[in-house]
Amino acid sequence: MARLDVIGPGAKPNSSASSVQRPQEKSVAEVIALFRSDPAKSRTQKTDAHYGNLAEVVAGLWGPSRPIRSIDREACRELLETLRWLPTNPAKRFPRLSPLEASRMAQKRGLTSVLSPASVNGYMTKFRAVLNFAANEGWIDRNPSRGLQVIDPVRKRDKRLPFSTDQLQLIFNAPIYRGCVDDWHGYAVRGPAHPRRGRFWIPLIALFSGLRLNEACQLDVADIHHIEGVDCFYVTAGATEIGNDKRLKTASSERFVPVHPTLIEIGFMDFVARRRGDGDRKLFAELQRSSTGYFSDPFSKWFRRFLERSGAARAKTCFHSFRHCYRDALREARIDHEVALALGGWSSGKGNDGGEVAAAYGRGYRTSTLYEAIKVVEYRELDLSHLKQGN
């Protein structure tokens, strides 16, 4: 059988069919670039930016032309050590230094404001993904970075705490919930206005229906469904006929979540009806996307300021603390574990030989079943009577 030689763009055919050259060895920088442009993968702008940061660190550490085959275990440990001492916001702290120089300067000075163990491990995970890509393409024989990480002394469950009842009272009695000048620059100043837009609804949605921040911020009006007599959020991502601006954290995040009865009592479905009647596409049309493609980035920055202004800021609490409150409320209500996972969009955490395989069968819970579970979620010591219709 005749052999077909692959000829790259612009290359001249070799006159000798028997003289086949090995492909030119790839550099680390080339492999990262090819990995980022791989059409078989889809990444958000934020994730791709992290790979760009990794490429910058690697180029500073090893130069732009270091061969990928020369990366051994020692080199991977060298990268890990560089990341361990990389300052947070190095461009602001050391604007004239490269990431590598900034890391060495931080180590020399003994700086404490460096990347967290979780961030270091995140970058190492991304570097492993690049090397796995190189191994699959045949550019290296094995991945020398496997298992390399730093120990995170803080347990995952302790990184973020739920809001206390006192914090929730401060949040939902702030001017934006009691009466403010407006919900933009005057949100923290007492006034006669009672605006009910994103800044009003999104914290309530997170507390009572458990949506993540970006899941709530990116909602379309069309994502509010009425199924089996139950009003639901449809948490989804991907392209539609009118755009492609929605993202999900994981595959298990796509789900239907009933609108909690408290949200309905406060007037959420009336708000949705007004949006629908106005012909709006986005439920919270005033919210803007960041350069990374997420609606949640600007909102998260605002919410940090809001916590400070309302007096509710505490260590280890942030917007995600609403999810922790919600998870605890599901436990207090004795909701079946699998139903709770479905309501929150949490994965089972089991491998492919266990729960994940079983979860792939069937169509999931009926919305009526989910509603029966979520309607018993409550926060007994939290008084929201001032928000309910007619008050």
C-alpha positions, 0 to 999 in steps of 0.5 A: 500500500502506498504511503501518504506523507503529510505536507504542512502549509507552505512546505515543499514535497520531499522528492524521496518518498522514503525520507520522512522527517519527524515533526519539529519539536514543540516548545512549551509556549507553542503547546499552551497556544495550541491547547488554548486554540483547540477546537475540541474544547470550549472555555469561558473567557475567564478560564482562558485568561487564567491559561494566558496568565499561566503562559506568561509565568511559564515564559518568564520561568523557562523562556519562550522556546524551551522544548516541551520534552525537556519538562521533567519532574524537577521543572514542574516543581520549579513552576510550583515553587514560583506559583507559591510565591507569586503575589496577588495582583503582581502587576499592581504590586510590582508593575515593572517586574515580570511574574517570575521576578515578582515571585522571587521578590516576594520570596525575598521579602517574605510577603504574605499576600501571595496566591492562596493554596487553592489558586496555586493548585488551580494553576497546577491543574491547568498545567497538568491539562496542558501536559495531558494534551501534549501527551495525547498529541504524542509530543511527550511520553508522560505527564511529569506533573501528576500529583504536584500540589500544595496542602491547603490548611483550610478545609473547603467547608471553612473557606466560606461560612453561611450568613448568621441571622444577624447578618441576614437581618442587616442585609434585608433591612438595608435601605434598598429593602426599606426605602432608598434614594435609588438602587444605583448610587443611592442604594445605601441612603435612606429615601422614599424609593422602593426599586425592585430590580436585580440588586433587590431580587438576586440576594433573595433568589439566592437565599430561597431558591439557591441559585449561584450568583451568575446563574441568577444574574444571567437569567432571561425572562424566558427562563421562568417557566410554569410547569405542572402548576409550578413556577420555576427557574430554568438554570441553563447555558449555551446558545439560543436564537437571541444570544450566547451569554450564559454560563454554568459551573458544571453539567449538574448545574443545569436544572429546574428550581421552583420559585420559593413561595416567599419569593412569590409572596414578595412579588417576584412573579408580578415582577416577571410579568412586568418584564415579559409585558415590556418585551425585555429579554433579560430578567435583570436588563440593567446588569452588565457583563464584564470583559470575562463574559460573566454578569456576576463579576460586577455584581459581586464587586457591588455586593462587597461594598453593600455588605460594608455599607449595611454593616453585615460584612464579616470574615469568610462571608460573601455572596456565596454565603447565601448558598451555604444558608440554603444548604443548611436550610435544606438539611434543617428541613430534612430534605432527601439528599438526592432531592437537595442535590437536584435543587442546588445543582450539586454533583454527587461527588462520586466516580463514574462507577457509582452515583454519577452513572445512576444519575444519568438514568431517567429524567430527574424529579418532577417539578411538583416533587421539587416544589414540595421539598423547597416550600418547607425551606425557611429561615424562622428567625428572619423577618421579611414581613416588610417586603411582602405585598400589601405591607 
